[in-house]
């Protein structure tokens, strides 16, 4: 729990509708909170395949022969499942976003609370970092990611400020970036604004929305009939993709119809509206306040 407190733990486990002899996938192992609860529900022949690209998650593995851990991004989840001959599966869980451990480890550069090198990589082996984005992306590219991924109103001014000032001295750390963009921050909204800036950079560094779309498409293929897809998201960009995919079968949110004009979909939404954490949980775990849980069942 010190590594990461799992959000809506009981709700996620209930949503998976676990069969004791089933095959389940946790694509965001992290501190292992959700995975440990899944294992408690599995019998001797049940299996859990867990993914996490962050090497720090290796420190949290449980000694259980029913668990197969893959230290990789879940972008190619189906390749691994087919290689392991674990296809199809009965439930897939994704707890998106950043773990408490990643936020609280200063040197990872995920939080604007600490001064550290601008990093934000979930996979420490990849080359793209937030520092590289800030120092090399064009004004147009920066405007795009701040507007699209951070939903920042003055994205153009923010990008122009960065590009016009970074030539004098490269921007290396969190506090250097905060000082550089200080004039762009609206009064009384510093934390909200910085959260949007850091969210935009993090999404770009880790290609989060691209990976999410590939994952959702593969999840549909991997699930057995009546298998459950359970996704926790933490901002509107993620939630919109998950909602559209579960309810419409695509990412645009438009109805798809067959030759006769009948709506076609491969998944049934278990909850029309997202499930949110209880008031008590929100008070105990601040990260749960923005969480939205959606559940789909393959038809």
C-alpha positions in Angstrom: 0.0 0.0 0.0 3.0 2.3 0.6 3.9 1.9 -3.1 0.4 2.6 -4.4 -3.1 2.5 -2.9 -5.4 0.7 -5.4 -8.5 2.8 -6.4 -12.0 1.3 -6.1 -10.5 -2.1 -5.3 -13.7 -3.9 -4.3 -15.6 -2.4 -7.2 -12.9 -3.5 -9.7 -12.9 -7.1 -8.4 -16.6 -7.3 -8.4 -16.7 -5.9 -12.0 -14.4 -8.7 -13.3 -17.0 -11.3 -12.2 -14.1 -13.7 -11.5 -14.4 -17.5 -12.2 -12.1 -19.6 -10.1 -10.7 -21.4 -13.1 -10.6 -18.4 -15.4 -7.7 -16.5 -17.1 -7.4 -12.8 -16.1 -5.2 -10.0 -17.1 -4.0 -7.0 -15.1 -2.2 -4.7 -17.6 -1.1 -2.2 -14.9 0.4 -4.3 -12.1 2.1 -1.4 -10.2 2.0 -2.2 -6.5 0.1 -5.4 -7.1 -3.0 -4.3 -5.1 -5.6 -5.3 -7.7 -3.6 -8.4 -8.8 -3.4 -9.8 -5.2 -7.2 -9.5 -4.9 -7.7 -11.3 -8.2 -5.4 -14.1 -7.1 -7.5 -14.5 -3.9 -10.5 -15.3 -6.1 -8.7 -17.8 -8.3 -8.6 -21.5 -7.7 -5.5 -23.8 -8.4 -6.1 -23.8 -12.1 -6.9 -20.1 -12.5 -4.2 -17.9 -14.1 -3.3 -14.2 -13.9 -1.1 -12.5 -16.5 0.2 -9.1 -15.3 1.9 -6.3 -17.2 3.9 -3.3 -16.2 6.6 -1.5 -18.1 8.0 0.2 -15.0 10.9 -1.9 -13.7 10.1 -0.6 -10.1 7.0 -2.9 -10.2 9.3 -5.9 -10.1 9.9 -5.2 -6.4 6.2 -5.9 -5.7 5.8 -9.3 -7.3 4.1 -12.0 -5.2 5.4 -15.5 -5.1 2.5 -17.4 -6.8 2.7 -19.9 -9.5 -0.6 -18.8 -10.9 0.9 -15.4 -11.7 2.8 -14.7 -15.0 4.5 -11.2 -15.0 5.5 -9.4 -18.1 7.8 -6.4 -17.7 6.4 -4.7 -20.9 4.0 -2.0 -22.0 0.5 -3.4 -22.6 0.5 -2.0 -26.1 1.1 -5.5 -27.5 -0.9 -7.4 -25.0 -2.3 -9.9 -27.5 1.1 -10.9 -28.8 2.1 -12.0 -25.3 -1.2 -13.7 -24.6 -1.0 -15.7 -27.8 2.7 -16.6 -27.2 1.7 -17.9 -23.7 -1.2 -19.8 -25.2 -3.5 -17.8 -22.8 -6.2 -16.9 -25.4 -9.0 -16.1 -24.9 -9.2 -14.6 -21.4 -12.2 -14.0 -19.1 -11.4 -10.6 -17.8 -9.0 -7.7 -18.4 -8.3 -4.9 -15.9 -6.6 -1.6 -16.6 -5.8 1.1 -14.0 -4.6 3.9 -16.2 -2.4 6.9 -15.3 0.5 7.3 -12.9 0.9 5.4 -9.7 1.4 7.1 -6.3 5.0 5.7 -6.3 5.8 7.4 -9.6 4.3 10.7 -8.5 6.1 10.6 -5.1 9.5 9.5 -6.5 11.0 12.9 -7.1 13.7 11.9 -9.6 11.0 10.4 -12.0 9.9 14.0 -12.8 6.2 13.2 -12.8 5.3 15.8 -10.1 5.6 19.6 -10.2 6.0 19.4 -6.4 9.6 18.3 -6.5 12.7 19.7 -8.4 14.1 17.0 -10.6 15.2 16.4 -14.2 12.3 16.6 -16.6 11.8 12.9 -17.3 8.3 11.4 -17.0 9.1 8.1 -18.6 7.2 5.1 -17.4 9.6 2.9 -19.2 13.1 4.2 -18.2 14.6 2.5 -21.3 12.9 4.7 -23.9 14.7 7.7 -25.3 11.9 10.4 -25.3 11.7 12.5 -22.2 9.8 15.6 -21.1 13.2 17.4 -21.2 13.7 16.5 -24.9 10.1 17.7 -25.7 10.5 21.0 -24.0 13.9 21.7 -25.6 13.4 20.3 -29.2 9.7 20.4 -30.2 8.6 23.2 -32.5 6.2 25.9 -31.4 3.4 24.3 -33.4 4.1 20.8 -31.9 4.1 22.2 -28.4 0.9 24.1 -29.0 -0.7 20.9 -30.3 0.2 18.7 -27.3 -0.7 21.4 -24.7 -4.1 22.1 -26.4 -4.9 18.5 -27.2 -3.5 16.6 -24.2 -3.7 19.3 -21.5 -6.8 21.2 -22.7 -4.9 24.4 -21.9 -6.7 27.6 -23.1 -3.5 29.6 -23.8 -1.6 26.7 -25.3 -0.2 28.9 -28.1 1.1 31.5 -25.7 2.6 28.8 -23.5 4.4 27.2 -26.4 5.7 30.6 -27.7 7.0 31.4 -24.3 8.9 28.2 -24.0 10.4 28.4 -27.5 11.4 32.0 -27.3 13.2 31.6 -24.0 14.8 28.1 -24.2 17.4 29.3 -26.7 19.1 31.3 -24.0 19.6 28.2 -21.8 18.2 24.7 -22.1 15.4 23.8 -19.7 16.5 20.8 -17.7 14.5 20.6 -14.4 10.9 20.8 -13.2 11.6 24.1 -11.3 13.3 25.6 -14.3 10.2 24.9 -16.4 7.9 26.3 -13.8 10.0 29.5 -13.6 10.0 29.7 -17.4 6.2 29.5 -17.8 5.3 31.5 -14.7 3.9 34.4 -16.7 1.5 32.1 -18.5 -0.1 30.7 -15.3 -3.5 32.3 -14.5 -3.8 33.9 -11.0 -5.1 31.6 -8.3 -5.0 28.6 -10.6 -1.3 27.5 -10.4 -1.8 23.9 -9.3 -4.6 23.3 -11.8 -2.6 24.8 -14.7 0.7 23.0 -13.8 -1.3 19.7 -13.6 -2.6 20.3 -17.1 0.9 21.1 -18.4 2.5 18.0 -16.8 -0.4 15.8 -17.9 0.2 17.0 -21.5 3.9 16.3 -21.4 3.4 12.9 -19.7 0.9 11.8 -22.3 3.2 12.8 -25.1 6.3 11.1 -23.5 4.5 7.8 -23.0 2.1 7.9 -26.0 -0.7 7.2 -23.6 -3.7 7.8 -25.8 -2.2 5.9 -28.7 -1.4 3.0 -26.5 -4.8 3.0 -24.9 -6.5 2.8 -28.3 -4.4 -0.1 -29.4 -5.0 -1.9 -26.0 -8.8 -1.5 -26.2 -8.9 -2.9 -29.7 -6.8 -5.9 -28.7 -8.9 -6.4 -25.5 -12.0 -6.9 -27.6 -10.2 -9.7 -29.6 -8.7 -11.3 -26.4 -11.9 -11.6 -24.4 -14.0 -14.7 -24.4 -17.8 -14.2 -24.8 -19.2 -12.7 -21.6 -15.6 -11.7 -20.7 -15.3 -8.4 -18.8 -13.3 -5.3 -19.7 -12.7 -3.1 -16.6 -11.0 0.3 -17.0 -10.1 3.0 -14.4 -9.3 6.3 -16.0 -8.3 9.6 -14.4 -9.0 12.4 -17.0 -11.6 13.1 -19.6 -9.4 12.2 -22.6 -9.0 8.6 -21.4 -12.6 8.3 -20.2 -14.0 9.5 -23.5 -12.0 6.9 -25.5 -13.1 4.1 -23.1 -16.7 5.2 -23.0 -17.0 5.4 -26.8 -15.3 2.1 -27.3 -17.5 0.2 -24.9 -20.7 1.8 -25.9 -20.2 2.3 -29.7 -17.3 -0.1 -30.6 -15.2 2.8 -31.9 -13.3 5.9 -30.7 -15.4 8.6 -32.4 -18.6 7.8 -30.5 -20.7 7.4 -33.6 -23.2 4.5 -34.1 -22.0 1.8 -36.5 -24.8 0.1 -38.5 -25.0 -3.0 -40.6 -26.5 -3.2 -44.2 -30.0 -3.1 -42.8 -29.4 -0.1 -40.6 -29.2 -2.0 -37.3 -26.7 -0.8 -34.8 -23.7 -3.2 -34.4 -21.6 -3.5 -31.3 -19.5 -6.3 -29.8 -19.7 -5.1 -26.2 -22.4 -4.3 -23.7 -21.9 -1.5 -21.2 -22.5 -2.8 -17.7 -22.7 0.7 -16.3 -24.1 3.5 -18.5 -22.5 6.1 -16.3 -19.0 5.8 -14.9 -18.7 4.5 -11.3 -17.0 6.9 -9.0 -15.2 6.3 -5.7 -17.2 6.7 -2.5 -17.0 9.8 -0.4 -15.1 7.9 2.2 -12.5 6.6 -0.3 -12.0 10.0 -1.8 -11.2 11.4 1.7 -8.7 8.6 2.4 -7.2 8.5 -1.1 -7.1 11.8 -3.0 -6.1 10.1 -6.2 -9.5 8.4 -6.3 -11.3 11.7 -6.7 -10.8 11.9 -10.4 -11.2 8.2 -11.1 -14.0 6.9 -13.3 -14.7 3.2 -13.6 -16.3 1.7 -16.8 -17.2 -1.9 -17.4 -17.9 -3.7 -20.6 -18.9 -7.2 -21.4 -18.2 -8.9 -24.7 -21.3 -10.1 -26.4 
